[in-house]
Amino acid sequence: MTTVSNLAEQQQLASETQKVTRDSRPLRLITCGSVDDGKSTLIGRLLWDTKAVKEDQAAALNRDSAKQNDLGLPDFALLLDGLQAEREQGITIDVAYRYFATEKRSFIVADTPGHEQYTRNMATGASTADLAVLLVDARTGLLEQTRRHATIATLMGIRQFVLAINKIDLIGYDKARFDEISHEFKELALSLGVRQVTAIPVSALKGENVVYDGRASMPWYDGPTIAEALEKATVRSSQTVGFRMSVQRVSRPGESFRGYQGTVSGGSVKPGDSIVVLPSGMIANVSKIVTFDLVRNAAVAGDAITLVLDRQVDIARGDMIVTIDSQPMQGLGFDAQLVALQPEGIEPGKRYWLKSGSRRQRVLVEPAQQLDLKSGKWNTAERLPMNGIGKVHLAFEEQAVFDTYEQNRSTGAFILIDPDTNNTVAGGMITGKRSSVSSIHDGDARVILSLPADLADQLMSGELFAARRDEVEIRRLSAGKARDVLDGIDG
């Protein structure tokens, strides 16, 4: 019985995919906003009206709804809120992903929690989205959490917003109130650098302006429905930089084969292309591209591949293979923006593990500014509390390799891990390379000495350094890395 059911689901999914004629790539979107603004209900209604709810799901929905509402409809939020705690409390806790399609295109939607306590889950959903559907309760307008979610979505690179002013029926379909909230949010969006905002008055429960228009109740509104706005949205391009692949594994099934496995995170590659391995700087040519079942003529962003090179090169997990004529930034210091995700926040001067792709490095984090969500201003900050959005300076012990997040989400994003607890304490985005490699502590100075190893050891064992050992950082560099450091100081 299970096999037949799964086969039927696969056939239906294939049928829905064949309907998509406008864009073969699904649009990834999130719903966000403050708690109780109706995010799960809106997405549930979208699934219901686009016929994405199967018969057994509809039957379970009717059965699980504690009571029918005044319209005789089930609780659409139950299509998204599957955890027991979510159903008991009536809130979204985890991110729920759902697939649906219209006649013009397909979509993957992430329903994210509105509670401030689960901001980290919202940031996770936003990290892969092309568009954000931001819900606002028409009765309360923009709240601090609404502003927080809009800011995080923007930091994550989202530049398309659908502002769903929900529960418009509860204020008598008041056009003046709709215009007021729309104007206020568009001013916020402009301050965040976002110009593409579509404001739509919505009653998610009644289904007005979700898939079907609500002109009967709102003759003053002649814009698109939620579904129509999503159909017109664009998919974020990953082709703004050259070829990028973080090495996840070195494949050696036998002495005659050596391949480097990973997922292409930007650009494209084909046999014959010249590549460089970072941070070592070794150059080679691609001789073959292999996947699990065939040899490929080319690979593009999103493909999981094995690269075979034309010469023996020392490559390890965490190295990045890139196109030789369009390389990412390299250095010891970078600027970034991040969101603190744990109660302890981000402590100044503490060393964390930074993980980006398959590479993990030690990094010193120095908070510089924190965003005041009420005023929209960046204020000087020495530390970042939980859910704080801040600008920080990163100082690495070894050469780091990044693109800016604006150029490439995969090679410009990172997480910070507390070495004491192994908790993920922040998610961040690289904004640029620091012009100086000096210490990020104001007033500190860094002196770099190039000495023979035995003389350096003798110097470090002396009384002067022994007395101030905690203030001294020892870094043993190769000749190439030393040149990079000195070039950075000269620049």
Secondary structure, DSSP 8 states (H G I E B T S, - for coil): -HHHHHHHHHHHHHHHHHH--SEEEEEEEEEEESTTS-HHHHHHHHHHHTT-S-HHHHHHHHHH-SS--TTS---GGGGT--SHHHHHHTS--S-EEEEEE-SSEEEEEEE---SGGGHHHHHHHHTT-SEEEEEEETTT---HHHHHHHHHHHHTT--EEEEEEE-GGGGTS-HHHHHHHHHHHHHHHHHTT--EEEEEE-BTTTTBTTTB--TTT-TT--S--HHHHHHT-----S-SSS-EEE--EEEEEETTEEEEEEEEEESEE-TT-EEEEETTTEEEEEEEEE-SS-EES-EETT-EEEEEESS-----TT-EEEETTS--EEEEEEEEEEEE-STT-B-TTEEEEEEETTEEEEEEEEEEEEE-TTT--EEE-SSB-TT-EEEEEEEEEEEEEE--TTT-HHHHEEEEE-TTT--EEEEEEEEEE-S--S-SSTT---------HHHHHHHHTSHHHHHTGGG-------HHHHHHHHHHHH-
